[in-house]
């Protein structure tokens, strides 16, 4: 089985997987989101991985390389315009050949791995007759009107897919992980662009169903987060930090306190400060006269001075100096947040790379 991962601005105009600062390379718990997907593929025994890259392809390629870090062999497939998820399958035809494959949206984070689903699809595909053309992962959601929703028959096969329905036929949303066999290539060639000018993967799946092909479903248990926005990304960071195994490879002076599940990476220093976990302090970062609270990930080579940071993600090279209390925030790379005067209070921020903010 092969894998097709959508990254680097590929896919849909209305669902940008990465833009400007390459969202899939934004770290949660100090690891890029995309890397969790690559790890899941490797754990499931997938070796050949095609990555669809778009306008941030240089960043993605620099970060992932040839995939050997994970024991993978990576092929990059360029999508010049975000023309839909089914279009990604269309342009990956040469890479995929006639192999079964899993398509994975690279800004997804799943608590469960992919092993059981890969095993299930391979077992079903091994049947002599009636093997399914696709297996789709679903998860129950509170408000299915915000998602693509699947309608199932009594046997658990998908009979209909509806995108953001006003009256949902079920509470089962499409997660963004799809398993296909070679028949999907006929489907993506047969469908027409949607009203938004894209080749929709839901239309391709519906085409398979309408042609009498079996499309099975498996329900995903555990959390599933689409990290395309700040609040879900912070929630993913919180959940992953809960898994931390404490370690200290930097330095902590005798006047500082490190409490709970905390990782201090090599070259980091904690001076006259408190770090209360779960939290991670990146390599080469210096925290001075500050408080770093729970569910915070500070990237490499940052400076935190005279400030409080809690429930936030701060990317590498950023400075937070006498900024008061920063909460529920996402700060990009090489961001500078300072407070030169005025009353201190709690501040919530979302700042892109290279931003500068003076909290007067």
Secondary structure, 3 states (H helix, E strand, C coil): CEEEEECCCCEECCCECCCCCCHHHCEECCEEHHHHHHHHHHHCCCCEEEEEECCCHHHHHHHHCCCHHHCCEEEEEECCCCECHHHHHHHCHHHHCCCCEEEEECCEEECCCCHHHHHHHHHHHCCCCCCCCEEEEEEECCCHHHCEEEEECCCCEEEEEEECCCCCCCCEEEEEEEEECCCHHHHHHHCCCCCCCCCCHHHHHHHHHHCCCCEEEEECCCCEEECCCHHHHHHHHHHHHCCCCCEECCEECCCCEEECCEEECCCCEEECCEEECCEEECCCCEEECCEECCCEEECCCCEEEEEEEECCEECCCCEEEEEEEEECCEECCCCEEECCCCCCCEECCEECCCCEEECC
